[in-house]
Amino acid sequence: MVDAIRRLGRRGAASSGPPWRTPEERAAAACLLAHQGGRLAQFETALDRLLAGAVLLDHAVDWSDDLEGGHFNAFVAYCSSLPQSPLHRAANRRRAGRTGGRQCRAALLSLVTA
C-alpha cells in the first residue's frame, strides 16, 4: 500500500480518490504526504492507542446500557469475572457500579496511555 501511495504522488492521490481504506493505510498516506515516512511506525502506534482508547472510553461510559442490552462490555469484564449473561446481570451490575468499579474504570483507561 505504501508503494502505491508513493507512485501516486501528491497530485495523483488528491485527484484520483483515496486508495486506502484502513486506519493503518491512512496513517501511511498522511505520513508520506507530509514527508514523514520515517515516523510511520510511531504514528501507527499513536493511532492504535487512540482507537483503543475511544473503544474503552465508550465501554466505560455506557457499560450499564450494554449490560441491559446484552452486549459485551470490556469495562464489565474488567470489573467482574462472571459471564455477561442475563443470569449474572445483577451481580455484574453491582461489581461494575460500586466504588471498585470506579477504580476499574480508571485502571482500564490507563491501559491506553501506558
Chimera marker file (.cmm) of the C-alpha trace (Angstrom):
<marker_set name="trace">
<marker id="1" x="0.000" y="0.000" z="0.000" r="1" g="1" b="0" radius="0.5"/>
<marker id="2" x="2.801" y="2.431" z="0.856" r="1" g="1" b="0" radius="0.5"/>
<marker id="3" x="4.359" y="1.831" z="-2.570" r="1" g="1" b="0" radius="0.5"/>
<marker id="4" x="1.028" y="2.503" z="-4.285" r="1" g="1" b="0" radius="0.5"/>
<marker id="5" x="0.675" y="5.814" z="-2.454" r="1" g="1" b="0" radius="0.5"/>
<marker id="6" x="4.245" y="6.780" z="-3.335" r="1" g="1" b="0" radius="0.5"/>
<marker id="7" x="3.560" y="6.046" z="-7.010" r="1" g="1" b="0" radius="0.5"/>
<marker id="8" x="0.503" y="8.261" z="-6.995" r="1" g="1" b="0" radius="0.5"/>
<marker id="9" x="2.339" y="11.203" z="-5.503" r="1" g="1" b="0" radius="0.5"/>
<marker id="10" x="0.628" y="14.227" z="-4.007" r="1" g="1" b="0" radius="0.5"/>
<marker id="11" x="-1.333" y="15.279" z="-7.076" r="1" g="1" b="0" radius="0.5"/>
<marker id="12" x="-2.387" y="11.759" z="-8.036" r="1" g="1" b="0" radius="0.5"/>
<marker id="13" x="-3.541" y="10.859" z="-4.544" r="1" g="1" b="0" radius="0.5"/>
<marker id="14" x="-5.628" y="14.015" z="-4.295" r="1" g="1" b="0" radius="0.5"/>
<marker id="15" x="-7.226" y="13.742" z="-7.733" r="1" g="1" b="0" radius="0.5"/>
<marker id="16" x="-7.991" y="10.044" z="-8.018" r="1" g="1" b="0" radius="0.5"/>
<marker id="17" x="-9.534" y="9.494" z="-4.584" r="1" g="1" b="0" radius="0.5"/>
<marker id="18" x="-8.055" y="7.561" z="-1.700" r="1" g="1" b="0" radius="0.5"/>
<marker id="19" x="-6.837" y="4.040" z="-2.499" r="1" g="1" b="0" radius="0.5"/>
<marker id="20" x="-6.598" y="3.272" z="1.219" r="1" g="1" b="0" radius="0.5"/>
<marker id="21" x="-9.325" y="2.024" z="3.500" r="1" g="1" b="0" radius="0.5"/>
<marker id="22" x="-7.883" y="1.028" z="6.866" r="1" g="1" b="0" radius="0.5"/>
<marker id="23" x="-6.576" y="3.386" z="9.569" r="1" g="1" b="0" radius="0.5"/>
<marker id="24" x="-3.097" y="1.962" z="9.001" r="1" g="1" b="0" radius="0.5"/>
<marker id="25" x="-3.254" y="2.801" z="5.300" r="1" g="1" b="0" radius="0.5"/>
<marker id="26" x="-4.494" y="6.287" z="6.104" r="1" g="1" b="0" radius="0.5"/>
<marker id="27" x="-1.623" y="6.726" z="8.562" r="1" g="1" b="0" radius="0.5"/>
<marker id="28" x="0.830" y="5.699" z="5.855" r="1" g="1" b="0" radius="0.5"/>
<marker id="29" x="-0.719" y="8.163" z="3.418" r="1" g="1" b="0" radius="0.5"/>
<marker id="30" x="-0.659" y="11.017" z="5.946" r="1" g="1" b="0" radius="0.5"/>
<marker id="31" x="2.991" y="10.365" z="6.826" r="1" g="1" b="0" radius="0.5"/>
<marker id="32" x="4.069" y="10.139" z="3.209" r="1" g="1" b="0" radius="0.5"/>
<marker id="33" x="2.150" y="13.230" z="2.131" r="1" g="1" b="0" radius="0.5"/>
<marker id="34" x="3.798" y="15.148" z="4.989" r="1" g="1" b="0" radius="0.5"/>
<marker id="35" x="7.214" y="13.756" z="4.007" r="1" g="1" b="0" radius="0.5"/>
<marker id="36" x="7.397" y="11.942" z="7.356" r="1" g="1" b="0" radius="0.5"/>
<marker id="37" x="7.640" y="8.346" z="6.133" r="1" g="1" b="0" radius="0.5"/>
<marker id="38" x="10.279" y="7.604" z="8.758" r="1" g="1" b="0" radius="0.5"/>
<marker id="39" x="7.760" y="8.285" z="11.511" r="1" g="1" b="0" radius="0.5"/>
<marker id="40" x="5.138" y="5.858" z="10.225" r="1" g="1" b="0" radius="0.5"/>
<marker id="41" x="5.629" y="3.258" z="12.984" r="1" g="1" b="0" radius="0.5"/>
<marker id="42" x="5.330" y="5.939" z="15.669" r="1" g="1" b="0" radius="0.5"/>
<marker id="43" x="2.198" y="7.377" z="14.035" r="1" g="1" b="0" radius="0.5"/>
<marker id="44" x="0.597" y="3.933" z="13.689" r="1" g="1" b="0" radius="0.5"/>
<marker id="45" x="1.238" y="3.219" z="17.379" r="1" g="1" b="0" radius="0.5"/>
<marker id="46" x="-0.389" y="6.514" z="18.345" r="1" g="1" b="0" radius="0.5"/>
<marker id="47" x="-3.348" y="5.794" z="16.068" r="1" g="1" b="0" radius="0.5"/>
<marker id="48" x="-3.798" y="2.297" z="17.521" r="1" g="1" b="0" radius="0.5"/>
<marker id="49" x="-3.826" y="3.744" z="21.035" r="1" g="1" b="0" radius="0.5"/>
<marker id="50" x="-6.295" y="6.421" z="20.021" r="1" g="1" b="0" radius="0.5"/>
<marker id="51" x="-8.694" y="3.879" z="18.532" r="1" g="1" b="0" radius="0.5"/>
<marker id="52" x="-8.347" y="1.536" z="21.513" r="1" g="1" b="0" radius="0.5"/>
<marker id="53" x="-8.893" y="4.469" z="23.848" r="1" g="1" b="0" radius="0.5"/>
<marker id="54" x="-12.054" y="5.502" z="22.027" r="1" g="1" b="0" radius="0.5"/>
<marker id="55" x="-13.485" y="1.994" z="22.339" r="1" g="1" b="0" radius="0.5"/>
<marker id="56" x="-12.519" y="1.676" z="26.009" r="1" g="1" b="0" radius="0.5"/>
<marker id="57" x="-13.951" y="5.103" z="26.785" r="1" g="1" b="0" radius="0.5"/>
<marker id="58" x="-17.217" y="4.081" z="25.138" r="1" g="1" b="0" radius="0.5"/>
<marker id="59" x="-17.284" y="0.888" z="27.208" r="1" g="1" b="0" radius="0.5"/>
<marker id="60" x="-16.533" y="2.783" z="30.432" r="1" g="1" b="0" radius="0.5"/>
<marker id="61" x="-19.258" y="5.345" z="29.745" r="1" g="1" b="0" radius="0.5"/>
<marker id="62" x="-22.124" y="3.136" z="28.564" r="1" g="1" b="0" radius="0.5"/>
<marker id="63" x="-21.439" y="-0.076" z="30.472" r="1" g="1" b="0" radius="0.5"/>
<marker id="64" x="-24.876" y="-0.032" z="32.089" r="1" g="1" b="0" radius="0.5"/>
<marker id="65" x="-26.695" y="0.234" z="28.745" r="1" g="1" b="0" radius="0.5"/>
<marker id="66" x="-24.538" y="-2.536" z="27.270" r="1" g="1" b="0" radius="0.5"/>
<marker id="67" x="-25.248" y="-4.761" z="30.258" r="1" g="1" b="0" radius="0.5"/>
<marker id="68" x="-29.005" y="-4.218" z="29.948" r="1" g="1" b="0" radius="0.5"/>
<marker id="69" x="-28.919" y="-4.735" z="26.186" r="1" g="1" b="0" radius="0.5"/>
<marker id="70" x="-26.973" y="-7.975" z="26.434" r="1" g="1" b="0" radius="0.5"/>
<marker id="71" x="-23.918" y="-6.537" z="24.650" r="1" g="1" b="0" radius="0.5"/>
<marker id="72" x="-20.366" y="-7.432" z="25.646" r="1" g="1" b="0" radius="0.5"/>
<marker id="73" x="-18.600" y="-4.658" z="27.537" r="1" g="1" b="0" radius="0.5"/>
<marker id="74" x="-14.867" y="-4.618" z="28.290" r="1" g="1" b="0" radius="0.5"/>
<marker id="75" x="-15.360" y="-2.497" z="31.408" r="1" g="1" b="0" radius="0.5"/>
<marker id="76" x="-17.789" y="-5.011" z="32.908" r="1" g="1" b="0" radius="0.5"/>
<marker id="77" x="-15.402" y="-7.846" z="32.002" r="1" g="1" b="0" radius="0.5"/>
<marker id="78" x="-12.563" y="-5.989" z="33.725" r="1" g="1" b="0" radius="0.5"/>
<marker id="79" x="-14.632" y="-5.483" z="36.904" r="1" g="1" b="0" radius="0.5"/>
<marker id="80" x="-16.250" y="-8.910" z="37.067" r="1" g="1" b="0" radius="0.5"/>
<marker id="81" x="-15.065" y="-12.398" z="36.221" r="1" g="1" b="0" radius="0.5"/>
<marker id="82" x="-18.654" y="-13.578" z="35.786" r="1" g="1" b="0" radius="0.5"/>
<marker id="83" x="-20.031" y="-14.233" z="32.292" r="1" g="1" b="0" radius="0.5"/>
<marker id="84" x="-22.021" y="-11.371" z="30.809" r="1" g="1" b="0" radius="0.5"/>
<marker id="85" x="-25.282" y="-13.260" z="30.618" r="1" g="1" b="0" radius="0.5"/>
<marker id="86" x="-28.799" y="-12.494" z="31.871" r="1" g="1" b="0" radius="0.5"/>
<marker id="87" x="-28.194" y="-14.886" z="34.760" r="1" g="1" b="0" radius="0.5"/>
<marker id="88" x="-25.292" y="-12.771" z="36.073" r="1" g="1" b="0" radius="0.5"/>
<marker id="89" x="-26.574" y="-9.330" z="35.066" r="1" g="1" b="0" radius="0.5"/>
<marker id="90" x="-27.400" y="-8.165" z="38.622" r="1" g="1" b="0" radius="0.5"/>
<marker id="91" x="-24.071" y="-9.345" z="40.063" r="1" g="1" b="0" radius="0.5"/>
<marker id="92" x="-22.136" y="-7.753" z="37.198" r="1" g="1" b="0" radius="0.5"/>
<marker id="93" x="-24.054" y="-4.503" z="37.722" r="1" g="1" b="0" radius="0.5"/>
<marker id="94" x="-23.106" y="-4.486" z="41.422" r="1" g="1" b="0" radius="0.5"/>
<marker id="95" x="-19.451" y="-5.197" z="40.692" r="1" g="1" b="0" radius="0.5"/>
<marker id="96" x="-19.165" y="-2.555" z="37.984" r="1" g="1" b="0" radius="0.5"/>
<marker id="97" x="-21.207" y="0.045" z="39.851" r="1" g="1" b="0" radius="0.5"/>
<marker id="98" x="-19.583" y="0.019" z="43.262" r="1" g="1" b="0" radius="0.5"/>
<marker id="99" x="-16.573" y="2.081" z="44.344" r="1" g="1" b="0" radius="0.5"/>
<marker id="100" x="-14.292" y="-0.605" z="42.965" r="1" g="1" b="0" radius="0.5"/>
<marker id="101" x="-15.940" y="-0.032" z="39.619" r="1" g="1" b="0" radius="0.5"/>
<marker id="102" x="-14.556" y="3.499" z="39.537" r="1" g="1" b="0" radius="0.5"/>
<marker id="103" x="-11.116" y="2.075" z="40.256" r="1" g="1" b="0" radius="0.5"/>
<marker id="104" x="-11.599" y="-0.494" z="37.493" r="1" g="1" b="0" radius="0.5"/>
<marker id="105" x="-12.628" y="2.252" z="35.076" r="1" g="1" b="0" radius="0.5"/>
<marker id="106" x="-9.506" y="4.279" z="35.894" r="1" g="1" b="0" radius="0.5"/>
<marker id="107" x="-7.283" y="1.205" z="35.530" r="1" g="1" b="0" radius="0.5"/>
<marker id="108" x="-8.903" y="0.201" z="32.240" r="1" g="1" b="0" radius="0.5"/>
<marker id="109" x="-8.489" y="3.663" z="30.755" r="1" g="1" b="0" radius="0.5"/>
<marker id="110" x="-4.887" y="3.866" z="31.961" r="1" g="1" b="0" radius="0.5"/>
<marker id="111" x="-4.049" y="0.868" z="29.776" r="1" g="1" b="0" radius="0.5"/>
<marker id="112" x="-4.379" y="3.110" z="26.748" r="1" g="1" b="0" radius="0.5"/>
<marker id="113" x="-1.838" y="5.623" z="27.982" r="1" g="1" b="0" radius="0.5"/>
<marker id="114" x="0.737" y="3.018" z="29.014" r="1" g="1" b="0" radius="0.5"/>
<link id1="1" id2="2" r="1" g="1" b="0" radius="0.2"/>
<link id1="2" id2="3" r="1" g="1" b="0" radius="0.2"/>
<link id1="3" id2="4" r="1" g="1" b="0" radius="0.2"/>
<link id1="4" id2="5" r="1" g="1" b="0" radius="0.2"/>
<link id1="5" id2="6" r="1" g="1" b="0" radius="0.2"/>
<link id1="6" id2="7" r="1" g="1" b="0" radius="0.2"/>
<link id1="7" id2="8" r="1" g="1" b="0" radius="0.2"/>
<link id1="8" id2="9" r="1" g="1" b="0" radius="0.2"/>
<link id1="9" id2="10" r="1" g="1" b="0" radius="0.2"/>
<link id1="10" id2="11" r="1" g="1" b="0" radius="0.2"/>
<link id1="11" id2="12" r="1" g="1" b="0" radius="0.2"/>
<link id1="12" id2="13" r="1" g="1" b="0" radius="0.2"/>
<link id1="13" id2="14" r="1" g="1" b="0" radius="0.2"/>
<link id1="14" id2="15" r="1" g="1" b="0" radius="0.2"/>
<link id1="15" id2="16" r="1" g="1" b="0" radius="0.2"/>
<link id1="16" id2="17" r="1" g="1" b="0" radius="0.2"/>
<link id1="17" id2="18" r="1" g="1" b="0" radius="0.2"/>
<link id1="18" id2="19" r="1" g="1" b="0" radius="0.2"/>
<link id1="19" id2="20" r="1" g="1" b="0" radius="0.2"/>
<link id1="20" id2="21" r="1" g="1" b="0" radius="0.2"/>
<link id1="21" id2="22" r="1" g="1" b="0" radius="0.2"/>
<link id1="22" id2="23" r="1" g="1" b="0" radius="0.2"/>
<link id1="23" id2="24" r="1" g="1" b="0" radius="0.2"/>
<link id1="24" id2="25" r="1" g="1" b="0" radius="0.2"/>
<link id1="25" id2="26" r="1" g="1" b="0" radius="0.2"/>
<link id1="26" id2="27" r="1" g="1" b="0" radius="0.2"/>
<link id1="27" id2="28" r="1" g="1" b="0" radius="0.2"/>
<link id1="28" id2="29" r="1" g="1" b="0" radius="0.2"/>
<link id1="29" id2="30" r="1" g="1" b="0" radius="0.2"/>
<link id1="30" id2="31" r="1" g="1" b="0" radius="0.2"/>
<link id1="31" id2="32" r="1" g="1" b="0" radius="0.2"/>
<link id1="32" id2="33" r="1" g="1" b="0" radius="0.2"/>
<link id1="33" id2="34" r="1" g="1" b="0" radius="0.2"/>
<link id1="34" id2="35" r="1" g="1" b="0" radius="0.2"/>
<link id1="35" id2="36" r="1" g="1" b="0" radius="0.2"/>
<link id1="36" id2="37" r="1" g="1" b="0" radius="0.2"/>
<link id1="37" id2="38" r="1" g="1" b="0" radius="0.2"/>
<link id1="38" id2="39" r="1" g="1" b="0" radius="0.2"/>
<link id1="39" id2="40" r="1" g="1" b="0" radius="0.2"/>
<link id1="40" id2="41" r="1" g="1" b="0" radius="0.2"/>
<link id1="41" id2="42" r="1" g="1" b="0" radius="0.2"/>
<link id1="42" id2="43" r="1" g="1" b="0" radius="0.2"/>
<link id1="43" id2="44" r="1" g="1" b="0" radius="0.2"/>
<link id1="44" id2="45" r="1" g="1" b="0" radius="0.2"/>
<link id1="45" id2="46" r="1" g="1" b="0" radius="0.2"/>
<link id1="46" id2="47" r="1" g="1" b="0" radius="0.2"/>
<link id1="47" id2="48" r="1" g="1" b="0" radius="0.2"/>
<link id1="48" id2="49" r="1" g="1" b="0" radius="0.2"/>
<link id1="49" id2="50" r="1" g="1" b="0" radius="0.2"/>
<link id1="50" id2="51" r="1" g="1" b="0" radius="0.2"/>
<link id1="51" id2="52" r="1" g="1" b="0" radius="0.2"/>
<link id1="52" id2="53" r="1" g="1" b="0" radius="0.2"/>
<link id1="53" id2="54" r="1" g="1" b="0" radius="0.2"/>
<link id1="54" id2="55" r="1" g="1" b="0" radius="0.2"/>
<link id1="55" id2="56" r="1" g="1" b="0" radius="0.2"/>
<link id1="56" id2="57" r="1" g="1" b="0" radius="0.2"/>
<link id1="57" id2="58" r="1" g="1" b="0" radius="0.2"/>
<link id1="58" id2="59" r="1" g="1" b="0" radius="0.2"/>
<link id1="59" id2="60" r="1" g="1" b="0" radius="0.2"/>
<link id1="60" id2="61" r="1" g="1" b="0" radius="0.2"/>
<link id1="61" id2="62" r="1" g="1" b="0" radius="0.2"/>
<link id1="62" id2="63" r="1" g="1" b="0" radius="0.2"/>
<link id1="63" id2="64" r="1" g="1" b="0" radius="0.2"/>
<link id1="64" id2="65" r="1" g="1" b="0" radius="0.2"/>
<link id1="65" id2="66" r="1" g="1" b="0" radius="0.2"/>
<link id1="66" id2="67" r="1" g="1" b="0" radius="0.2"/>
<link id1="67" id2="68" r="1" g="1" b="0" radius="0.2"/>
<link id1="68" id2="69" r="1" g="1" b="0" radius="0.2"/>
<link id1="69" id2="70" r="1" g="1" b="0" radius="0.2"/>
<link id1="70" id2="71" r="1" g="1" b="0" radius="0.2"/>
<link id1="71" id2="72" r="1" g="1" b="0" radius="0.2"/>
<link id1="72" id2="73" r="1" g="1" b="0" radius="0.2"/>
<link id1="73" id2="74" r="1" g="1" b="0" radius="0.2"/>
<link id1="74" id2="75" r="1" g="1" b="0" radius="0.2"/>
<link id1="75" id2="76" r="1" g="1" b="0" radius="0.2"/>
<link id1="76" id2="77" r="1" g="1" b="0" radius="0.2"/>
<link id1="77" id2="78" r="1" g="1" b="0" radius="0.2"/>
<link id1="78" id2="79" r="1" g="1" b="0" radius="0.2"/>
<link id1="79" id2="80" r="1" g="1" b="0" radius="0.2"/>
<link id1="80" id2="81" r="1" g="1" b="0" radius="0.2"/>
<link id1="81" id2="82" r="1" g="1" b="0" radius="0.2"/>
<link id1="82" id2="83" r="1" g="1" b="0" radius="0.2"/>
<link id1="83" id2="84" r="1" g="1" b="0" radius="0.2"/>
<link id1="84" id2="85" r="1" g="1" b="0" radius="0.2"/>
<link id1="85" id2="86" r="1" g="1" b="0" radius="0.2"/>
<link id1="86" id2="87" r="1" g="1" b="0" radius="0.2"/>
<link id1="87" id2="88" r="1" g="1" b="0" radius="0.2"/>
<link id1="88" id2="89" r="1" g="1" b="0" radius="0.2"/>
<link id1="89" id2="90" r="1" g="1" b="0" radius="0.2"/>
<link id1="90" id2="91" r="1" g="1" b="0" radius="0.2"/>
<link id1="91" id2="92" r="1" g="1" b="0" radius="0.2"/>
<link id1="92" id2="93" r="1" g="1" b="0" radius="0.2"/>
<link id1="93" id2="94" r="1" g="1" b="0" radius="0.2"/>
<link id1="94" id2="95" r="1" g="1" b="0" radius="0.2"/>
<link id1="95" id2="96" r="1" g="1" b="0" radius="0.2"/>
<link id1="96" id2="97" r="1" g="1" b="0" radius="0.2"/>
<link id1="97" id2="98" r="1" g="1" b="0" radius="0.2"/>
<link id1="98" id2="99" r="1" g="1" b="0" radius="0.2"/>
<link id1="99" id2="100" r="1" g="1" b="0" radius="0.2"/>
<link id1="100" id2="101" r="1" g="1" b="0" radius="0.2"/>
<link id1="101" id2="102" r="1" g="1" b="0" radius="0.2"/>
<link id1="102" id2="103" r="1" g="1" b="0" radius="0.2"/>
<link id1="103" id2="104" r="1" g="1" b="0" radius="0.2"/>
<link id1="104" id2="105" r="1" g="1" b="0" radius="0.2"/>
<link id1="105" id2="106" r="1" g="1" b="0" radius="0.2"/>
<link id1="106" id2="107" r="1" g="1" b="0" radius="0.2"/>
<link id1="107" id2="108" r="1" g="1" b="0" radius="0.2"/>
<link id1="108" id2="109" r="1" g="1" b="0" radius="0.2"/>
<link id1="109" id2="110" r="1" g="1" b="0" radius="0.2"/>
<link id1="110" id2="111" r="1" g="1" b="0" radius="0.2"/>
<link id1="111" id2="112" r="1" g="1" b="0" radius="0.2"/>
<link id1="112" id2="113" r="1" g="1" b="0" radius="0.2"/>
<link id1="113" id2="114" r="1" g="1" b="0" radius="0.2"/>
</marker_set>
